[in-house]
Amino acid sequence: MKFNDTIVSFGFKENIIDRCTYLKVSWSKVIFFIMYVDDILFATNNLGLLHKTKKFFSSNFEMKDMGEASYVIGIEIF
């Protein structure tokens, strides 16, 4: 299965303007999946959805959880 097909099968929708950005919305729960080279960033308003998404990704792809991000492409996150 292709990468994009796997992501979409989990409920993410690809952003047609920026093909490295995906969004999943489930009622009031929102999660963004953003790729940059070989890094990914999840941004969400729900920790349960974050854990479920990480579990899905780690079962389908080889990945390493680096924990909470403080910088992305040289920009500090508060």
N, C-alpha and C positions, 0 to 999 in steps of 0.2 A: 504494500500500500504506500502511496506517495505521502510525503510529509504533510502537504496541504490537506489531503483527504483525511489523514489521521486527526489533524487539528479540528477540522470541520465536523468530523464524526463525534467529537466531544461537545459540540454546540457553539464553537467559535465561528464568528463571521469575519471574513477577511475585509480589510479596508481597501476599497478599490483605488483610492488615491495613493496610499502608502502600503505597498504589499508586504511590509514587515510588521504591520500592526493588525492585531485581531482583537475582537471584542465579544464577550459573552455576557448576556443579560438574562437573569432569571428572577422575575418579579422585581424586588428592590435590590437584589444582589447583582453587582457588576464586577467584572474582572477584565483587565486589559492584558494582552500578551504582546510584548514588544521584543523584536529581534534586532540585534546589532552585531554584525559579523558572526562571532561564535558565542555571543552572550545573549541571554534572555532576561527580561524583567517582567515580573507580574506586579500589577497594581490593582488593588481591590478594596472594597468597603466591607468585606466579610471574611473573617479568618477561616471559617469552615469551608468556604468555597476555595480559598487559597490552598488549604491542605488537600482537599479533594483533587484540585487541578495539579498540584505537585505530584501526587500519587499517580495520577493518570500519565503525566509526562514521564516520570521515572520508570513506569512499567512499559512504556512504548519507545523510549529513547534513552541512550546513555547520557546521564547528566549528573552534575554535582551541585548540591544546594550550598550556595555561598552565604546564606542567611540574608538578613535585612540589608538592603543597599543604602549606602550613604552618598555615593557618587555615581552618576551615569554620564558617560562620555565627557567627563571632566566637570560636570555640573553638580554642585552639592544639593542633596535632597534634605529638606527639613521635615 
